[in-house]
Amino acid sequence: RTALWGFNAQEPKWLESVITPGYFVARGHGDGEVEIDYRAEAPGKAEAWPEILPNSARVGRFVYFQMQDFMRGVSRHVTIGRATRHGKEMPAWFALCRAGH
């Protein structure tokens, strides 16, 4: 199964030293959805990325630990999603908007 991985960049940058970078593994899930899995360990990182820490470290325990997001594209630049923790849906929906090129 193909997977990508990444992290949540924080602004201001010093927040990454408090929260953790929130590394995740992303893979296809169901019909047209993507699972963002914060439970899985990222197998690597780009040199410029912050250190990989477990999502249970620091304040990340309350933000990313045991979380999964399930996302679906609604247009070329907009994605909607819902967060889950321990397999239970949270009352947390979100939208991601990406600037066009």
C-alpha positions as CSV (number, residue, x, y, z in Angstrom):
1,R,0.0,0.0,0.0
2,T,1.5,3.3,-1.1
3,A,2.0,5.9,1.7
4,L,3.4,9.4,2.0
5,W,4.5,11.1,5.2
6,G,5.0,14.6,6.5
7,F,4.4,16.8,9.5
8,N,2.4,19.8,10.6
9,A,4.5,23.0,10.3
10,Q,3.8,25.4,13.2
11,E,3.8,29.1,13.2
12,P,5.5,30.7,15.0
13,K,8.3,28.1,14.6
14,W,9.0,27.9,18.4
15,L,5.7,26.1,18.8
16,E,7.3,22.9,17.3
17,S,9.6,22.7,20.4
18,V,6.5,22.8,22.7
19,I,3.9,20.7,20.8
20,T,6.0,18.4,18.6
21,P,6.0,18.5,14.8
22,G,3.1,16.1,14.5
23,Y,4.5,13.6,12.0
24,F,2.0,11.5,10.2
25,V,1.7,8.8,7.5
26,A,-0.9,9.5,4.7
27,R,-2.6,6.7,2.7
28,G,-5.6,6.2,0.5
29,H,-8.7,5.2,2.5
30,G,-12.0,4.1,0.9
31,D,-13.5,5.8,-2.1
32,G,-11.7,9.1,-2.7
33,E,-10.6,9.6,0.9
34,V,-7.1,10.0,2.5
35,E,-6.3,8.9,6.0
36,I,-3.8,11.0,7.9
37,D,-2.5,8.6,10.6
38,Y,-0.7,10.2,13.5
39,R,-0.4,6.8,15.2
40,A,2.0,5.5,12.5
41,E,5.7,6.3,12.7
42,A,7.0,8.3,9.7
43,P,9.8,6.2,8.1
44,G,12.0,9.2,7.4
45,K,12.2,12.9,6.9
46,A,13.7,15.5,4.7
47,E,17.0,17.0,6.0
48,A,15.4,20.4,6.6
49,W,12.4,19.0,8.6
50,P,12.4,19.0,12.4
51,E,13.5,16.0,14.4
52,I,11.0,13.2,14.5
53,L,9.5,12.8,18.0
54,P,6.7,10.5,19.0
55,N,3.3,12.3,19.0
56,S,3.0,11.3,22.6
57,A,5.9,13.6,23.6
58,R,5.4,17.1,25.0
59,V,2.1,18.8,24.4
60,G,1.7,16.8,21.3
61,R,0.1,14.1,23.5
62,F,-3.0,16.4,23.6
63,V,-2.9,17.4,19.9
64,Y,-1.8,14.5,17.7
65,F,-1.5,11.4,19.9
66,Q,-3.7,8.4,18.8
67,M,-5.4,10.7,16.1
68,Q,-6.4,10.0,12.6
69,D,-7.9,12.5,10.2
70,F,-10.0,11.4,7.2
71,M,-10.0,13.8,4.4
72,R,-11.8,14.2,1.0
73,G,-11.2,16.7,-1.7
74,V,-14.1,19.0,-2.7
75,S,-12.2,21.0,-5.3
76,R,-8.7,21.4,-6.7
77,H,-7.6,23.5,-3.7
78,V,-10.0,22.6,-0.9
79,T,-10.1,19.5,1.3
80,I,-12.5,18.8,4.1
81,G,-11.9,16.3,6.9
82,R,-12.9,15.0,10.3
83,A,-10.7,14.0,13.2
84,T,-10.9,10.8,15.1
85,R,-9.2,9.6,18.3
86,H,-9.0,6.0,19.5
87,G,-11.3,5.2,16.5
88,K,-14.1,7.5,17.6
89,E,-15.2,10.5,15.6
90,M,-14.5,13.8,17.4
91,P,-16.7,16.9,17.0
92,A,-13.9,18.4,14.9
93,W,-14.4,19.1,11.2
94,F,-11.8,21.1,9.3
95,A,-11.1,22.6,5.9
96,L,-7.7,23.0,4.3
97,C,-7.3,25.5,1.5
98,R,-4.2,25.7,-0.7
99,A,-3.2,28.7,-2.8
100,G,-3.4,28.1,-6.5
101,H,-0.4,28.4,-8.8
